[in-house]
Structure formats: structure tokens, C-alpha cells
Amino acid sequence: MPVKTYSKTKLKQFKKSIEAKLNNVVGEMNDLKENLDTNTSGNSSMSQDGVYSVHMADAGTDSYEREKGFHFMNRESDYYKYLTKALGRIADGSFGICTICDELIPEERMIEVPNATKCVLCKENDKLNI
Ligand SMILES: [Zn+2]
């Protein structure tokens, strides 16, 4: 059992800030999804009208935009998973505790990186070991 933990009040604050971030991510993902849907239906109607009228450059830009959209989607959903994991750590009481030295990870770091499982010192040591 770790000796130190964050107080329940602090954990509630962390939870609130993580949940706010989650809401943002969900909102952004919905926006991206809408954009992707519009782009996709736009492309299919274009090809029905006649492929010959579509300039190569335009088609290239469209697929580039879509790829970019998918890329953002992946990034957002990764972030979403991170935040969900952080919430899980709050629930099981391991949030903010370094998995290596059992010390409390500083609050500023947990706000910046809510899914951090190591303190800066242990993270640096880890890098040196590799
Ligand atoms: Zn540590």
C-alpha cells in the first residue's frame, strides 16, 4: 500500500478537470466525424456525376483532407482512452502515485499529464536505463 495519496477533495478536483477534458474531446470527435461524413458523401456524389470532370489536384486535396481527419480522429480517441484510464486510476486509488517509488506525483504534473504513472525522477531514470 502506498504511504501517500491525494486527498478526496483533491481527487474530486482532478476528476472534474479530467471530465471537462473528456467532454472537449468528445465534442471535437463529433465535429471531426461530421466533417468526415460530409466529405465522404460529397466525394461519392461527385463520382456519380462523372469522374472525368474531377481534376486530379482536387481529388488529391480531398483525400488528403480526409486522411488528416482520420489522423486527428485517431489522436483524439487515443487521448480519450488516456483520460478514461486516468479516471479509472482515480476510482481505484492509484491516481497520482508513482508506480516505481510510491511517491506522490506533483499536482502540476498530474494536471498536465493526468495519465502519468511515474514521477519525473523515475521517468528520467527509466530513460537512462534504456
Ligand atoms: Zn517515482
Backbone and ligand atoms as CSV (ligand in chain L), in Angstrom:
chain,resi,resn,atom,element,x,y,z
A,1,MET,N,N,0.843,-1.215,0.000
A,1,MET,CA,C,0.000,0.000,0.000
A,1,MET,C,C,0.874,1.260,0.000
A,2,PRO,N,N,0.591,2.161,-0.882
A,2,PRO,CA,C,1.351,3.419,-0.906
A,2,PRO,C,C,1.100,4.205,0.377
A,3,VAL,N,N,2.146,4.878,0.834
A,3,VAL,CA,C,2.022,5.629,2.081
A,3,VAL,C,C,1.201,6.904,1.857
A,4,LYS,N,N,1.485,7.565,0.730
A,4,LYS,CA,C,0.829,8.849,0.495
A,4,LYS,C,C,-0.203,8.717,-0.618
A,5,THR,N,N,-1.290,9.434,-0.464
A,5,THR,CA,C,-2.286,9.539,-1.532
A,5,THR,C,C,-2.814,10.969,-1.555
A,6,TYR,N,N,-3.457,11.316,-2.646
A,6,TYR,CA,C,-4.112,12.618,-2.705
A,6,TYR,C,C,-5.390,12.561,-1.879
A,7,SER,N,N,-5.752,13.699,-1.302
A,7,SER,CA,C,-6.974,13.753,-0.502
A,7,SER,C,C,-8.199,13.604,-1.408
A,8,LYS,N,N,-9.311,13.230,-0.802
A,8,LYS,CA,C,-10.542,13.035,-1.578
A,8,LYS,C,C,-10.953,14.322,-2.285
A,9,THR,N,N,-10.740,15.460,-1.599
A,9,THR,CA,C,-11.090,16.752,-2.191
A,9,THR,C,C,-10.261,16.999,-3.440
A,10,LYS,N,N,-8.951,16.738,-3.322
A,10,LYS,CA,C,-8.058,16.931,-4.472
A,10,LYS,C,C,-8.467,16.007,-5.620
A,11,LEU,N,N,-8.753,14.757,-5.283
A,11,LEU,CA,C,-9.127,13.795,-6.316
A,11,LEU,C,C,-10.387,14.248,-7.048
A,12,LYS,N,N,-11.305,14.832,-6.280
A,12,LYS,CA,C,-12.533,15.337,-6.903
A,12,LYS,C,C,-12.211,16.438,-7.897
A,13,GLN,N,N,-11.252,17.305,-7.520
A,13,GLN,CA,C,-10.844,18.393,-8.427
A,13,GLN,C,C,-10.213,17.819,-9.697
A,14,PHE,N,N,-9.352,16.833,-9.513
A,14,PHE,CA,C,-8.721,16.180,-10.667
A,14,PHE,C,C,-9.794,15.579,-11.574
A,15,LYS,N,N,-10.731,14.906,-10.937
A,15,LYS,CA,C,-11.788,14.231,-11.687
A,15,LYS,C,C,-12.564,15.240,-12.529
A,16,LYS,N,N,-12.878,16.375,-11.902
A,16,LYS,CA,C,-13.625,17.414,-12.614
A,16,LYS,C,C,-12.853,17.889,-13.834
A,17,SER,N,N,-11.557,18.154,-13.653
A,17,SER,CA,C,-10.773,18.700,-14.761
A,17,SER,C,C,-10.606,17.652,-15.866
A,18,ILE,N,N,-10.485,16.379,-15.477
A,18,ILE,CA,C,-10.356,15.316,-16.487
A,18,ILE,C,C,-11.676,15.152,-17.241
A,19,GLU,N,N,-12.770,15.218,-16.492
A,19,GLU,CA,C,-14.083,15.072,-17.143
A,19,GLU,C,C,-14.355,16.220,-18.110
A,20,ALA,N,N,-13.878,17.426,-17.748
A,20,ALA,CA,C,-14.034,18.574,-18.649
A,20,ALA,C,C,-13.246,18.328,-19.936
A,21,LYS,N,N,-12.031,17.782,-19.774
A,21,LYS,CA,C,-11.206,17.480,-20.948
A,21,LYS,C,C,-11.869,16.409,-21.804
A,22,LEU,N,N,-12.450,15.427,-21.138
A,22,LEU,CA,C,-13.149,14.350,-21.861
A,22,LEU,C,C,-14.290,14.921,-22.707
A,23,ASN,N,N,-15.039,15.834,-22.104
A,23,ASN,CA,C,-16.152,16.449,-22.828
A,23,ASN,C,C,-15.667,17.170,-24.073
A,24,ASN,N,N,-14.541,17.895,-23.923
A,24,ASN,CA,C,-13.954,18.587,-25.073
A,24,ASN,C,C,-13.592,17.603,-26.172
A,25,VAL,N,N,-12.945,16.498,-25.774
A,25,VAL,CA,C,-12.508,15.511,-26.761
A,25,VAL,C,C,-13.710,14.922,-27.486
A,26,VAL,N,N,-14.751,14.601,-26.717
A,26,VAL,CA,C,-15.954,14.022,-27.328
A,26,VAL,C,C,-16.557,15.014,-28.316
A,27,GLY,N,N,-16.615,16.298,-27.932
A,27,GLY,CA,C,-17.136,17.337,-28.813
A,27,GLY,C,C,-16.330,17.436,-30.097
A,28,GLU,N,N,-14.986,17.418,-29.946
A,28,GLU,CA,C,-14.117,17.519,-31.110
A,28,GLU,C,C,-14.261,16.303,-32.014
A,29,MET,N,N,-14.416,15.139,-31.397
A,29,MET,CA,C,-14.553,13.911,-32.194
A,29,MET,C,C,-15.846,13.950,-33.010
A,30,ASN,N,N,-16.905,14.466,-32.381
A,30,ASN,CA,C,-18.183,14.577,-33.095
A,30,ASN,C,C,-18.068,15.536,-34.274
A,31,ASP,N,N,-17.371,16.670,-34.050
A,31,ASP,CA,C,-17.160,17.631,-35.128
A,31,ASP,C,C,-16.408,16.983,-36.277
A,32,LEU,N,N,-15.318,16.293,-35.936
A,32,LEU,CA,C,-14.496,15.647,-36.962
A,32,LEU,C,C,-15.304,14.626,-37.736
A,33,LYS,N,N,-16.110,13.880,-36.987
A,33,LYS,CA,C,-16.902,12.823,-37.608
A,33,LYS,C,C,-17.885,13.438,-38.607
A,34,GLU,N,N,-18.495,14.543,-38.207
A,34,GLU,CA,C,-19.415,15.233,-39.096
A,34,GLU,C,C,-18.704,15.685,-40.359
A,35,ASN,N,N,-17.519,16.271,-40.187
A,35,ASN,CA,C,-16.724,16.715,-41.331
A,35,ASN,C,C,-16.407,15.563,-42.258
A,36,LEU,N,N,-15.988,14.445,-41.668
A,36,LEU,CA,C,-15.615,13.278,-42.477
A,36,LEU,C,C,-16.822,12.760,-43.237
A,37,ASP,N,N,-17.962,12.732,-42.568
A,37,ASP,CA,C,-19.186,12.246,-43.213
A,37,ASP,C,C,-19.548,13.129,-44.405
A,38,THR,N,N,-19.444,14.459,-44.208
A,38,THR,CA,C,-19.769,15.392,-45.280
A,38,THR,C,C,-18.825,15.185,-46.454
A,39,ASN,N,N,-17.530,15.075,-46.140
A,39,ASN,CA,C,-16.536,14.870,-47.191
A,39,ASN,C,C,-16.804,13.595,-47.968
A,40,THR,N,N,-17.129,12.528,-47.257
A,40,THR,CA,C,-17.321,11.234,-47.896
A,40,THR,C,C,-18.529,11.271,-48.827
A,41,SER,N,N,-19.650,11.822,-48.352
A,41,SER,CA,C,-20.842,11.860,-49.184
A,41,SER,C,C,-20.606,12.799,-50.361
A,42,GLY,N,N,-19.828,13.889,-50.131
A,42,GLY,CA,C,-19.502,14.812,-51.206
A,42,GLY,C,C,-18.745,14.102,-52.316
A,43,ASN,N,N,-17.791,13.262,-51.928
A,43,ASN,CA,C,-16.975,12.548,-52.907
A,43,ASN,C,C,-17.796,11.567,-53.722
A,44,SER,N,N,-18.696,10.848,-53.053
A,44,SER,CA,C,-19.441,9.818,-53.762
A,44,SER,C,C,-20.411,10.445,-54.759
A,45,SER,N,N,-20.995,11.590,-54.409
A,45,SER,CA,C,-21.910,12.242,-55.338
A,45,SER,C,C,-21.130,12.788,-56.529
A,46,MET,N,N,-19.886,13.215,-56.260
A,46,MET,CA,C,-19.049,13.732,-57.332
A,46,MET,C,C,-18.744,12.635,-58.355
A,47,SER,N,N,-18.416,11.440,-57.852
A,47,SER,CA,C,-18.029,10.377,-58.773
A,47,SER,C,C,-19.247,9.891,-59.568
A,48,GLN,N,N,-20.438,10.069,-58.981
A,48,GLN,CA,C,-21.638,9.688,-59.709
A,48,GLN,C,C,-21.900,10.657,-60.861
A,49,ASP,N,N,-21.578,11.923,-60.613
A,49,ASP,CA,C,-21.795,12.954,-61.640
A,49,ASP,C,C,-20.869,12.766,-62.836
A,50,GLY,N,N,-19.757,12.158,-62.605
A,50,GLY,CA,C,-18.815,11.952,-63.709
A,50,GLY,C,C,-17.395,12.142,-63.226
A,51,VAL,N,N,-16.611,11.080,-63.304
A,51,VAL,CA,C,-15.248,11.109,-62.777
A,51,VAL,C,C,-14.387,12.044,-63.611
A,52,TYR,N,N,-14.698,12.173,-64.902
A,52,TYR,CA,C,-13.839,12.897,-65.834
A,52,TYR,C,C,-13.764,14.377,-65.515
A,53,SER,N,N,-14.829,14.897,-64.918
A,53,SER,CA,C,-14.844,16.338,-64.653
A,53,SER,C,C,-14.018,16.693,-63.417
A,54,VAL,N,N,-13.643,15.690,-62.621
A,54,VAL,CA,C,-12.883,15.963,-61.399
A,54,VAL,C,C,-11.399,16.099,-61.728
A,55,HIS,N,N,-10.849,17.227,-61.363
A,55,HIS,CA,C,-9.419,17.430,-61.573
A,55,HIS,C,C,-8.616,16.590,-60.588
A,56,MET,N,N,-7.506,16.092,-61.051
A,56,MET,CA,C,-6.654,15.255,-60.202
A,56,MET,C,C,-6.257,16.001,-58.923
A,57,ALA,N,N,-5.922,17.272,-59.066
A,57,ALA,CA,C,-5.461,18.055,-57.916
A,57,ALA,C,C,-6.546,18.129,-56.851
A,58,ASP,N,N,-7.780,18.352,-57.296
A,58,ASP,CA,C,-8.885,18.452,-56.347
A,58,ASP,C,C,-9.087,17.144,-55.608
A,59,ALA,N,N,-9.066,16.060,-56.360
A,59,ALA,CA,C,-9.262,14.746,-55.760
A,59,ALA,C,C,-8.168,14.488,-54.725
A,60,GLY,N,N,-6.947,14.894,-55.073
A,60,GLY,CA,C,-5.819,14.700,-54.156
A,60,GLY,C,C,-6.035,15.450,-52.864
A,61,THR,N,N,-6.489,16.694,-52.985
A,61,THR,CA,C,-6.696,17.509,-51.789
A,61,THR,C,C,-7.768,16.887,-50.908
A,62,ASP,N,N,-8.836,16.408,-51.541
A,62,ASP,CA,C,-9.928,15.810,-50.783
A,62,ASP,C,C,-9.442,14.628,-49.948
A,63,SER,N,N,-8.703,13.734,-50.585
A,63,SER,CA,C,-8.277,12.550,-49.847
A,63,SER,C,C,-7.252,12.930,-48.775
A,64,TYR,N,N,-6.486,13.976,-49.072
A,64,TYR,CA,C,-5.532,14.449,-48.070
A,64,TYR,C,C,-6.276,14.974,-46.848
A,65,GLU,N,N,-7.305,15.772,-47.100
A,65,GLU,CA,C,-8.103,16.323,-46.006
A,65,GLU,C,C,-8.728,15.200,-45.181
A,66,ARG,N,N,-9.208,14.174,-45.897
A,66,ARG,CA,C,-9.850,13.066,-45.193
A,66,ARG,C,C,-8.851,12.301,-44.353
A,67,GLU,N,N,-7.648,12.094,-44.930
A,67,GLU,CA,C,-6.609,11.396,-44.185
A,67,GLU,C,C,-6.259,12.164,-42.921
A,68,LYS,N,N,-6.171,13.486,-43.092
A,68,LYS,CA,C,-5.858,14.336,-41.960
A,68,LYS,C,C,-6.946,14.179,-40.898
A,69,GLY,N,N,-8.198,14.129,-41.365
A,69,GLY,CA,C,-9.319,13.964,-40.452
A,69,GLY,C,C,-9.225,12.671,-39.666
A,70,PHE,N,N,-8.925,11.585,-40.376
A,70,PHE,CA,C,-8.793,10.286,-39.714
A,70,PHE,C,C,-7.648,10.299,-38.718
A,71,HIS,N,N,-6.562,10.977,-39.124
A,71,HIS,CA,C,-5.409,11.075,-38.239
A,71,HIS,C,C,-5.802,11.760,-36.935
A,72,PHE,N,N,-6.544,12.867,-37.063
A,72,PHE,CA,C,-6.983,13.584,-35.873
A,72,PHE,C,C,-7.906,12.709,-35.032
A,73,MET,N,N,-8.797,11.981,-35.714
A,73,MET,CA,C,-9.713,11.088,-35.007
A,73,MET,C,C,-8.940,10.097,-34.151
A,74,ASN,N,N,-7.906,9.496,-34.741
A,74,ASN,CA,C,-7.100,8.529,-34.001
A,74,ASN,C,C,-6.458,9.175,-32.792
A,75,ARG,N,N,-5.918,10.369,-33.024
A,75,ARG,CA,C,-5.251,11.053,-31.934
A,75,ARG,C,C,-6.242,11.371,-30.830
A,76,GLU,N,N,-7.409,11.855,-31.211
A,76,GLU,CA,C,-8.426,12.209,-30.230
A,76,GLU,C,C,-8.880,10.978,-29.451
A,77,SER,N,N,-9.064,9.865,-30.158
A,77,SER,CA,C,-9.572,8.689,-29.450
A,77,SER,C,C,-8.486,8.092,-28.553
A,78,ASP,N,N,-7.208,8.256,-28.933
A,78,ASP,CA,C,-6.124,7.852,-28.028
A,78,ASP,C,C,-6.180,8.682,-26.748
A,79,TYR,N,N,-6.355,9.979,-26.929
A,79,TYR,CA,C,-6.422,10.901,-25.806
A,79,TYR,C,C,-7.616,10.543,-24.914
A,80,TYR,N,N,-8.702,10.201,-25.565
A,80,TYR,CA,C,-9.915,9.801,-24.858
A,80,TYR,C,C,-9.638,8.601,-23.961
A,81,LYS,N,N,-8.915,7.618,-24.519
A,81,LYS,CA,C,-8.576,6.417,-23.744
A,81,LYS,C,C,-7.681,6.764,-22.563
A,82,TYR,N,N,-6.704,7.648,-22.798
A,82,TYR,CA,C,-5.817,8.090,-21.723
A,82,TYR,C,C,-6.617,8.677,-20.576
A,83,LEU,N,N,-7.542,9.586,-20.941
A,83,LEU,CA,C,-8.320,10.275,-19.916
A,83,LEU,C,C,-9.214,9.291,-19.163
A,84,THR,N,N,-9.778,8.326,-19.902
A,84,THR,CA,C,-10.622,7.328,-19.252
A,84,THR,C,C,-9.795,6.501,-18.275
A,85,LYS,N,N,-8.570,6.174,-18.674
A,85,LYS,CA,C,-7.674,5.434,-17.783
A,85,LYS,C,C,-7.381,6.231,-16.524
A,86,ALA,N,N,-7.156,7.538,-16.720
A,86,ALA,CA,C,-6.874,8.408,-15.576
A,86,ALA,C,C,-8.045,8.402,-14.602
A,87,LEU,N,N,-9.264,8.436,-15.146
A,87,LEU,CA,C,-10.454,8.383,-14.286
A,87,LEU,C,C,-10.506,7.052,-13.540
A,88,GLY,N,N,-10.114,5.977,-14.224
A,88,GLY,CA,C,-10.064,4.662,-13.590
A,88,GLY,C,C,-9.086,4.640,-12.426
A,89,ARG,N,N,-7.978,5.346,-12.610
A,89,ARG,CA,C,-6.971,5.401,-11.542
A,89,ARG,C,C,-7.476,6.177,-10.343
A,90,ILE,N,N,-8.295,7.193,-10.617
A,90,ILE,CA,C,-8.899,7.935,-9.503
A,90,ILE,C,C,-9.819,6.978,-8.740
A,91,ALA,N,N,-10.584,6.186,-9.498
A,91,ALA,CA,C,-11.540,5.269,-8.875
A,91,ALA,C,C,-10.834,4.196,-8.043
A,92,ASP,N,N,-9.710,3.653,-8.551
A,92,ASP,CA,C,-9.075,2.559,-7.800
A,92,ASP,C,C,-7.992,3.048,-6.833
A,93,GLY,N,N,-7.811,4.371,-6.771
A,93,GLY,CA,C,-6.929,4.932,-5.756
A,93,GLY,C,C,-5.455,4.961,-6.127
A,94,SER,N,N,-5.117,4.629,-7.377
A,94,SER,CA,C,-3.707,4.640,-7.762
A,94,SER,C,C,-3.322,5.938,-8.465
A,95,PHE,N,N,-4.280,6.851,-8.562
A,95,PHE,CA,C,-4.033,8.108,-9.277
A,95,PHE,C,C,-3.000,8.960,-8.545
A,96,GLY,N,N,-2.025,9.456,-9.318
A,96,GLY,CA,C,-1.055,10.405,-8.762
A,96,GLY,C,C,0.030,9.771,-7.928
A,97,ILE,N,N,0.108,8.426,-7.933
A,97,ILE,CA,C,1.148,7.761,-7.158
A,97,ILE,C,C,2.130,7.092,-8.116
A,98,CYS,N,N,3.401,7.395,-7.944
A,98,CYS,CA,C,4.422,6.829,-8.819
A,98,CYS,C,C,4.479,5.313,-8.636
A,99,THR,N,N,4.412,4.586,-9.754
A,99,THR,CA,C,4.389,3.123,-9.674
A,99,THR,C,C,5.759,2.558,-9.292
A,100,ILE,N,N,6.793,3.393,-9.349
A,100,ILE,CA,C,8.135,2.891,-9.034
A,100,ILE,C,C,8.548,3.211,-7.600
A,101,CYS,N,N,8.423,4.470,-7.213
A,101,CYS,CA,C,8.918,4.832,-5.876
A,101,CYS,C,C,7.791,5.074,-4.869
A,102,ASP,N,N,6.522,4.936,-5.293
A,102,ASP,CA,C,5.370,5.120,-4.399
A,102,ASP,C,C,5.234,6.532,-3.848
A,103,GLU,N,N,5.960,7.468,-4.447
A,103,GLU,CA,C,5.832,8.856,-4.003
A,103,GLU,C,C,4.673,9.512,-4.752
A,104,LEU,N,N,4.169,10.598,-4.150
A,104,LEU,CA,C,3.102,11.342,-4.794
A,104,LEU,C,C,3.677,12.134,-5.974
A,105,ILE,N,N,3.031,12.016,-7.131
A,105,ILE,CA,C,3.460,12.796,-8.298
A,105,ILE,C,C,2.911,14.211,-8.142
A,106,PRO,N,N,3.759,15.250,-8.327
A,106,PRO,CA,C,3.312,16.629,-8.088
A,106,PRO,C,C,2.041,16.978,-8.853
A,107,GLU,N,N,1.216,17.804,-8.197
A,107,GLU,CA,C,-0.094,18.167,-8.726
A,107,GLU,C,C,-0.011,18.764,-10.134
A,108,GLU,N,N,1.002,19.641,-10.347
A,108,GLU,CA,C,1.104,20.311,-11.648
A,108,GLU,C,C,1.281,19.275,-12.756
A,109,ARG,N,N,2.047,18.254,-12.455
A,109,ARG,CA,C,2.291,17.214,-13.460
A,109,ARG,C,C,1.023,16.416,-13.737
A,110,MET,N,N,0.247,16.161,-12.680
A,110,MET,CA,C,-0.979,15.382,-12.865
A,110,MET,C,C,-2.041,16.166,-13.642
A,111,ILE,N,N,-1.983,17.506,-13.536
A,111,ILE,CA,C,-2.924,18.317,-14.299
A,111,ILE,C,C,-2.508,18.316,-15.765
A,112,GLU,N,N,-1.193,18.412,-15.978
A,112,GLU,CA,C,-0.661,18.437,-17.339
A,112,GLU,C,C,-0.779,17.062,-18.001
A,113,VAL,N,N,-0.410,16.029,-17.253
A,113,VAL,CA,C,-0.438,14.651,-17.764
A,113,VAL,C,C,-1.249,13.777,-16.823
A,114,PRO,N,N,-2.591,13.808,-16.945
A,114,PRO,CA,C,-3.443,13.103,-15.965
A,114,PRO,C,C,-3.210,11.597,-15.923
A,115,ASN,N,N,-2.651,11.035,-16.986
A,115,ASN,CA,C,-2.451,9.590,-17.023
A,115,ASN,C,C,-1.030,9.196,-16.621
A,116,ALA,N,N,-0.271,10.138,-16.063
A,116,ALA,CA,C,1.104,9.836,-15.648
A,116,ALA,C,C,1.096,8.784,-14.542
A,117,THR,N,N,2.005,7.817,-14.658
A,117,THR,CA,C,2.101,6.788,-13.619
A,117,THR,C,C,3.470,6.799,-12.959
A,118,LYS,N,N,4.325,7.711,-13.417
A,118,LYS,CA,C,5.659,7.810,-12.829
A,118,LYS,C,C,5.971,9.266,-12.530
A,119,CYS,N,N,6.722,9.504,-11.455
A,119,CYS,CA,C,7.165,10.857,-11.185
A,119,CYS,C,C,8.291,11.201,-12.162
A,120,VAL,N,N,8.607,12.495,-12.257
A,120,VAL,CA,C,9.588,12.943,-13.252
A,120,VAL,C,C,10.936,12.243,-13.034
A,121,LEU,N,N,11.310,12.098,-11.767
A,121,LEU,CA,C,12.604,11.490,-11.438
A,121,LEU,C,C,12.681,10.050,-11.946
A,122,CYS,N,N,11.637,9.264,-11.675
A,122,CYS,CA,C,11.625,7.860,-12.097
A,122,CYS,C,C,11.546,7.758,-13.618
A,123,LYS,N,N,10.849,8.710,-14.222
A,123,LYS,CA,C,10.738,8.714,-15.680
A,123,LYS,C,C,12.110,8.960,-16.292
A,124,GLU,N,N,12.850,9.882,-15.702
A,124,GLU,CA,C,14.201,10.188,-16.190
A,124,GLU,C,C,15.103,8.960,-16.024
A,125,ASN,N,N,15.031,8.329,-14.861
A,125,ASN,CA,C,15.828,7.122,-14.606
A,125,ASN,C,C,15.509,6.027,-15.607
A,126,ASP,N,N,14.228,5.915,-15.918
A,126,ASP,CA,C,13.759,4.925,-16.877
A,126,ASP,C,C,14.429,5.138,-18.225
A,127,LYS,N,N,14.504,6.411,-18.626
A,127,LYS,CA,C,15.098,6.763,-19.908
A,127,LYS,C,C,16.567,6.360,-19.918
A,128,LEU,N,N,17.269,6.573,-18.810
A,128,LEU,CA,C,18.686,6.262,-18.728
A,128,LEU,C,C,18.926,4.761,-18.823
A,129,ASN,N,N,17.967,3.994,-18.321
A,129,ASN,CA,C,18.094,2.524,-18.352
A,129,ASN,C,C,17.990,1.962,-19.755
A,130,ILE,N,N,17.237,2.653,-20.611
A,130,ILE,CA,C,17.074,2.188,-21.997
A,130,ILE,C,C,18.285,2.503,-22.817
L,1,ZN,ZN,ZN,8.966,7.890,-8.701
